[in-house]
Amino acid sequence: MSYSFFAMFSRMKYIDRWALMRNTRKENLSEHTLEVAAIAHALAVISNEKYGASLNAERAALLGIYHDMPEIITGDMPTPIKYGNPQLKQAYKAVERETAAHLVSMLPEYMQDSYKGFFVKDDADSELWKLVKAADKISAYIKCIEEEKAGNTEFNSAKKATFALISQLDIPAAQTFIDEFITAYNLDLDELQQKS
């Protein structure tokens, strides 16, 4: 028997983000989830090393990799619609849960329990999911910086709103990431290669 989970996973590259925005460069879901995974991992490491937490950084990265996989089927719903009102938000969350269950069913039965946790949030991973959410917002903020750097003013409001959301999360590791890494996204390639 052939299973389609990973073939579906590979289709993340066909899902464009920021559909309602004029982009200087399109960003697909594969690119986004890679960045979220790397940032979530970094946030867990920062939490552990700087703030005395005991988080599984590798698990944070895996949650980041799969966090938006349901969008392969649902598409990337624009934020103003997805969170437009409580009824829409609740309905969309229900669709995401059903989609996640469908994706997990695309695995052999002996793998399903291992993968359910990437889609169904449980208490054991609650701190990691907070980091993934922060990483998701930081990734969006980085996209805004990149668009701004390319001369695109379309993302100005999104940049301010996203920065405010990151601050509201009140996650020390996220603030540390912003303080220690974000300014580098404004540098050109030659500047990036210089030692700090």
LUMKEDO-304358 format. One record per residue (C-alpha): residue number from 0; residue in three letters; x, y, z. Coordinates in Angstrom, 1 decimal. Each point is the difference from the previous one (the first is absolute). Last residue first. Example, Ala and Ser with C-alpha at 12.3 -4.5 7.8 and 13.67 -1.06 7.14 Angstrom:
<semars>
1|SER|13.7|-1.1|7.1
0|ALA|-1.4|-3.4|0.7
</semars>
This chain:
<semars>
195|SER|30.4|41.4|14.6
194|LYS|1.9|-1.9|-2.7
193|GLN|-0.7|1.3|-3.5
192|GLN|-1.9|-2.4|-2.2
191|LEU|-3.4|1.6|0.6
190|GLU|1.4|3.4|-1.1
189|ASP|1.0|-1.5|-3.4
188|LEU|-3.4|-1.6|-0.4
187|ASP|-2.0|3.2|0.8
186|LEU|-1.2|0.8|3.5
185|ASN|-3.6|0.7|1.1
184|TYR|-0.5|-3.6|1.0
183|ALA|2.9|0.4|2.4
182|THR|-2.1|2.4|2.1
181|ILE|-2.2|-3.0|1.0
180|PHE|2.5|-2.2|1.7
179|GLU|0.9|1.2|3.6
178|ASP|-2.9|2.2|1.1
177|ILE|-2.7|-1.9|-2.0
176|PHE|1.3|-3.4|1.2
175|THR|0.2|1.3|3.6
174|GLN|-3.6|1.2|-0.3
173|ALA|-1.1|-3.4|-1.2
172|ALA|2.0|-1.7|2.8
171|PRO|-1.8|2.2|2.6
170|ILE|-3.5|-1.0|-1.2
169|ASP|-2.5|2.7|0.7
168|LEU|-2.3|-0.9|-2.9
167|GLN|-1.0|3.6|-0.1
166|SER|3.4|1.0|-1.3
165|ILE|-0.3|-2.3|-2.9
164|LEU|-3.4|1.3|-0.8
163|ALA|1.2|3.6|0.0
162|PHE|2.8|-0.9|-2.4
161|THR|-2.6|-1.7|-2.2
160|ALA|-2.2|3.1|0.0
159|LYS|2.9|2.4|-0.9
158|LYS|1.3|-2.3|-2.8
157|ALA|-3.5|-0.6|-1.3
156|SER|-0.6|3.8|-0.3
155|ASN|3.3|0.4|-2.0
154|PHE|-0.5|-3.1|-2.2
153|GLU|-1.2|1.7|-3.2
152|THR|2.9|2.6|0.2
151|ASN|2.1|-2.2|-2.3
150|GLY|3.5|1.5|-0.3
149|ALA|1.9|-3.3|0.0
148|LYS|1.0|0.6|3.6
147|GLU|-3.7|0.5|0.9
146|GLU|-0.7|-3.4|-1.6
145|GLU|2.8|-1.6|2.0
144|ILE|-1.1|1.6|3.2
143|CYS|-3.6|-1.1|-0.5
142|LYS|1.2|-3.6|-0.7
141|ILE|2.1|0.2|3.2
140|TYR|-3.1|1.0|2.0
139|ALA|-1.9|-3.0|-1.4
138|SER|2.8|-2.3|1.1
137|ILE|-0.1|1.7|3.4
136|LYS|-3.7|-0.7|0.2
135|ASP|0.4|-3.7|-0.9
134|ALA|2.9|-0.2|2.5
133|ALA|-2.2|1.4|2.7
132|LYS|-2.7|-2.5|-0.8
131|VAL|2.6|-2.8|0.0
130|LEU|1.3|1.2|3.3
129|LYS|-3.5|-0.1|1.5
128|TRP|-0.3|-3.5|-1.5
127|LEU|3.1|-1.0|1.9
126|GLU|-1.4|1.1|3.3
125|SER|-3.2|-2.0|-0.6
124|ASP|1.8|-3.1|-1.1
123|ALA|-1.1|-2.3|2.8
122|ASP|-3.4|1.7|0.2
121|ASP|-1.0|-1.3|-3.4
120|LYS|-0.3|1.8|-3.3
119|VAL|-1.2|-2.4|-2.8
118|PHE|2.0|0.5|-3.2
117|PHE|3.6|-1.0|0.7
116|GLY|-1.3|-2.2|2.9
115|LYS|-1.9|-2.2|-2.5
114|TYR|3.3|-1.0|-1.7
113|SER|1.3|-2.7|2.4
112|ASP|-3.5|-1.4|0.5
111|GLN|-0.4|-0.3|-3.8
110|MET|3.1|-1.9|-0.7
109|TYR|-1.3|-3.6|0.6
108|GLU|-3.2|0.8|-1.9
107|PRO|1.9|0.8|-3.2
106|LEU|-0.3|3.7|-0.8
105|MET|-2.7|1.8|-2.0
104|SER|-2.3|-0.1|3.1
103|VAL|2.3|2.6|1.5
102|LEU|-1.0|2.4|-2.8
101|HIS|-3.7|-0.7|0.5
100|ALA|0.3|0.7|3.7
99|ALA|1.9|3.3|-0.8
98|THR|-2.8|1.0|-2.4
97|GLU|-2.7|-0.7|2.5
96|ARG|1.9|2.1|2.6
95|GLU|0.6|2.8|-2.5
94|VAL|-3.7|0.1|-1.0
93|ALA|-0.9|0.3|3.7
92|LYS|2.5|2.8|0.4
91|TYR|-1.6|1.8|-3.0
90|ALA|-3.5|-0.3|1.5
89|GLN|1.2|1.4|3.4
88|LYS|1.8|2.9|-1.7
87|LEU|-3.0|0.7|-2.2
86|GLN|-2.3|0.0|3.0
85|PRO|2.3|2.2|2.1
84|ASN|0.3|2.7|-2.7
83|GLY|2.4|1.0|-2.7
82|TYR|2.8|-2.4|1.2
81|LYS|0.3|-2.1|-3.2
80|ILE|-1.4|2.8|-2.2
79|PRO|2.4|2.8|1.1
78|THR|2.8|-2.6|0.3
77|PRO|-0.2|-1.1|-3.7
76|MET|-0.7|-3.8|-0.2
75|ASP|3.1|-1.8|-1.2
74|GLY|-1.5|-3.0|-1.9
73|THR|-2.3|-2.5|1.7
72|ILE|1.5|-3.1|-1.5
71|ILE|3.8|0.8|0.1
70|GLU|-1.0|2.4|2.8
69|PRO|-0.2|-3.1|2.3
68|MET|3.8|-0.1|-0.1
67|ASP|0.3|3.3|1.9
66|HIS|1.5|-1.2|3.3
65|TYR|1.9|-3.0|-1.6
64|ILE|3.5|1.4|-0.1
63|GLY|-0.5|2.2|3.0
62|LEU|-1.0|-3.0|2.2
61|LEU|3.1|-1.7|-1.2
60|ALA|2.2|2.9|1.0
59|ALA|-1.6|0.2|3.5
58|ARG|0.6|-3.8|0.3
57|GLU|3.7|0.7|-0.7
56|ALA|0.1|2.7|2.6
55|ASN|-1.4|-2.2|2.8
54|LEU|-0.5|2.5|2.8
53|SER|1.7|0.1|3.4
52|ALA|-0.3|3.7|0.8
51|GLY|2.8|2.0|1.8
50|TYR|-0.6|3.3|-1.7
49|LYS|3.2|0.5|-2.0
48|GLU|1.0|-3.5|-1.0
47|ASN|-3.3|-1.8|0.0
46|SER|-2.3|2.8|-1.3
45|ILE|2.7|1.0|-2.5
44|VAL|0.2|-3.6|-1.2
43|ALA|-3.8|-0.2|-0.2
42|LEU|-0.2|3.3|-1.9
41|ALA|2.7|-1.3|-2.4
40|HIS|-1.9|-3.1|-0.8
39|ALA|-3.2|2.0|-0.6
38|ILE|2.1|2.3|-2.3
37|ALA|1.3|-2.9|-2.0
36|ALA|-3.4|-1.6|-0.3
35|VAL|-1.7|3.3|-0.9
34|GLU|2.6|0.5|-2.7
33|LEU|-0.6|-3.4|-1.5
32|THR|-3.8|0.4|0.4
31|HIS|0.2|3.3|-2.0
30|GLU|2.0|-1.4|-2.8
29|SER|-2.2|-3.0|-0.4
28|LEU|-3.1|2.2|0.2
27|ASN|1.0|2.2|-2.9
26|GLU|1.3|3.5|-0.1
25|LYS|-0.4|2.1|-3.1
24|ARG|2.5|2.8|-0.6
23|THR|-0.8|3.7|-0.5
22|ASN|-3.3|-0.8|1.5
21|ARG|-3.3|1.8|-0.4
20|MET|-2.1|-1.2|2.8
19|LEU|-3.3|-1.9|0.0
18|ALA|1.7|-3.4|-0.5
17|TRP|2.5|0.4|2.8
16|ARG|1.1|-3.6|-0.3
15|ASP|0.2|-2.1|-3.0
14|ILE|-0.8|-3.7|0.2
13|TYR|1.8|-2.1|-2.7
12|LYS|3.1|-0.7|2.1
11|MET|-2.3|-1.5|2.6
10|ARG|-0.6|-2.8|-2.5
9|SER|2.9|-2.0|1.3
8|PHE|-2.0|-0.8|3.1
7|MET|-2.8|-1.5|-2.2
6|ALA|2.6|-2.4|-1.5
5|PHE|1.1|-0.6|3.6
4|PHE|-3.4|-1.0|1.2
3|SER|-1.0|-2.0|-3.1
2|TYR|0.2|-3.7|1.0
1|SER|0.6|-2.9|-2.4
0|MET|-1.2|-3.5|0.8
</semars>
